[in-house]
């Protein structure tokens, strides 16, 4: 099965320097864990998002995502982002 993820790229200018930034939203399904891990070696900063109004969302960060990412976070920073999620 082909591994697909959602992503977006943008360039940020700082004087004469240009930085290309790729944001990747990987699939959270357990059966895709090994495929996700192939991407982790290319990551400079891990950004984990959770819904501040959903306790399960934060719990998933602690029990699922941190343990999965920890082996790949040797020198990579982790940015934890809390957002408000409004259900429609």
N, C-alpha and C positions, 0 to 999 in steps of 0.2 A: 504494500500500500504506500502511496506517495505521501510524504509528510508535508503538510501545508501549515503555514502560519500567516497571521495578518501583520503587516508592518508598514511603516512609513519612513521615508528618509528626508532629511533637510540639511541644508548647509548653513553654518553659522560663521560669520566673518568677525575676526578680531584683528583690526589693522590690516596687515598684509597676509595674515594667516587665514585659511579657510578650513573649518572642521566639518567633516561629513558625519552626521549622526543618524543612526538607524534605530528606530524603536520597533521592537518585535513583541507581538502578543502571541505567546505559544499556546498550544492546546494543553489543557489541564488534565486530560484523561490519563488514567494510570497506564493504559496499554501504550501510550506514547512517550513514557518517561525516558526510555533509552534513546529515542530519536531526538527528544528535546536536549538531552545531555550532549549531543554532538554540537549543538549551537553554543553551549555554555563556554567552551574554550575560546570563543571569539568575542566574549563579552568583556567590556571594560568597566561598566557600572551596572549592577543589578538594581532594577526599580521594581519594587513589589507594591501593588495597590490593593487596598481593602476598603470596604464600605464601613464607615464609622457607625452607621446605624444598623449594622448586621453583625452580631457577635460571632456567628459561624464563619463569616468572611475573615475576621481577624484570627480566629482559632485556626483556620486553614493555613494562614501565614506561619503560625508557630508550629503546627503539627505536620504540615505537608511540605510547604515551600522551603522553609529554612533548612530542614534536614536534607532535602534534595540538593539545594544549592551549596551548602556548606563545603563539600569537597572541592568545589570549583572556585571558591572565594578566597584563594590564597592571598592575593594582593588587591582584590577587587572590592571597592566600596559597595555598600548596600544602602539604597535610599528607600525608606518606607513611607508611602504616601497614603494618607487617610482621606477619603472623599465621601461626600454624602450621596447616597444612591436613592433616587426617588422612583418608586415603582409606578408604572403607568397603568 
